[in-house]
Amino acid sequence: MNKDFLPLCRPAIDESDIDAAINVLRSGWITTGKQCNELETLITQQTGATYAVTLSSATAGMHLALLALGIGPGDEVITPSLTWVSTINMISLLGAKPIFVDVSPHTLMTDAERIGPLITPRTKLIIPVHYAGAPLDLDAIYALSERYNIPVLEDAAHALGTQYKGRAIGKTGHCIFSLHAIKNITTAEGGIFTTQDENLAVRIRRLRFHGLGVDAFDREHQGRAPQAEVIEPGFKYNMPDLCASLAIGQLKRIDAITDKRHLLAHHYREKLNLIRGIEPLGLPDYPHRHCWHLLIVRIIPHIFGMNRNDFIQALKTHGIGAGIHFKACHSQKYYRELNNEHMNSIDERLPNTLINSEQICSLPLFPDMDKAHVERVIQAIINISEQQDEA
Ligand SMILES: *Cc1c(COP(=O)(O)O)cnc(C)c1O
């Protein structure tokens, strides 16, 4: 690690993962094949999901899941604005309308009470987001889903290794996980769709590779039979084996990776509690296991004496990286202009989204850190805070 700069994140790739990737390079088979199959099996074991499909990204998974669930023009999809833009982009590209739901001011997650009042006859899907590594209150959300007969697609990009009431995220429902470089387990770029629904899994598997049908040859050999036929026009969203090979070892170490994140997160939270004007997120009050994907704090400007953007800049001068997860999507240029006339009413409906969009900051958290790195971040924050007092 560069001694001078502490980045927001560094992947948990070790020498054995690098060896695994080199073996794939030497094997002569570098794109989708055995490694992807093994990764899919490991994901089903880890999450308890019945089916797992590897993809080029979570965004690709979102695109295919929306298509497979029949989302199109005129449909409404309820999702937070405080999420990654890919969800809103995919909904919009399919001609559907994102209906933004507010989030809890403490956990940044939405819930059934907030979603319920937004349901209309046009609502076709709910996409809630497991946030920062904590789980949504799924029981209440699925009760709502059943009452109105509207499917749920869980954005589990942050939630590989997270548990809700003793069950892993992915064990029920349809989920999308991300294996992007900053996520807890990574293939550099990649995503996984999990479901218990065989038809949906088959459809997404087909759509990820040109819409080609799967045949017996395919199941027995790596790669696809040259005689496979296009069943419907599809995309090119498959994951290469070279990438999949990186995640196999990480997944086998997932408990150790998550435990280390826990240790660091708890150390952070203990120390952060002593700094005025810095507020860590609240934790859900139902039983859960956090995977500590992100360590998010809020900078309360009138108490800390500085706003979030200046705070991130100040951290940088101390050689510390930070991030924003996330800026409210509806306030991005394109969506702002699209909703120009309705901006005020959207803003009014999303008070917790707006304030958090301005105040949240993600601090460095990755398994190769140790407590001394946390101390360094804490000391930098204390220095920044004291400089404010002097100013
Ligand atoms: C990272 C992320 C995504 C997108 O993942 P990609 O693999 O980069 O496409 C979607 N939603 C959330 C909440 C994310 O953090």
The ligand as an ORCA input file, in Angstrom:
! r2SCAN-3c Opt
* xyz 0 1
  C     -22.193     -0.520     -7.158
  C     -23.676     -0.372     -7.147
  C     -24.465     -0.701     -8.257
  C     -23.894     -1.033     -9.599
  O     -22.955     -2.028     -9.621
  P     -22.077     -2.258    -10.934
  O     -21.553     -3.635    -10.760
  O     -21.003     -1.213    -10.914
  O     -22.943     -2.125    -12.119
  C     -25.840     -0.652     -8.119
  N     -26.414     -0.266     -6.974
  C     -25.705      0.093     -5.904
  C     -26.410      0.498     -4.651
  C     -24.302      0.075     -5.966
  O     -23.575      0.479     -4.902
*
